[in-house]
């Protein structure tokens, strides 16, 4: 595999890395303490947090979408909803 190969295998996945809308599933094994801390982080993170950490506004928006949507939903479904 060359250094310029953009196949999902480079990242260990089977999705098309050139498709930003490709859906993937991420499974985590956390302690209850880690899960609650992550839930609290997702609750306290705000747009300025993402803007400060992202390369640009577009990336900040995608980060916020991931945290405010599927991450919070997954944690809540597992019983870790800090609201």
C-alpha positions, 0 to 999 in steps of 0.5 A: 500500500502506498503512502498516497493510498486513501483506502479505508484500510489505511485507517483500519476501516472499510469505508470510503475515506473520500466520502465525508458522509460515510456512516461508521460505527465506533464502539467504546469500552469505558468505565462508568466514571469515564462514561460520565466524564465524557457525558459531562464533557459533551454537555459542557463543550460549546462552539468556542471549544470546537472553534479553538481546536479545529483547523477551520470553521467547517471542521469546528461545525462537524466536531460540534455535530458529532458531539451534540448528536451521536456522542450524546445520544449514545451516552444517554442510551447507555444511561449516561445523560448528564442533563 
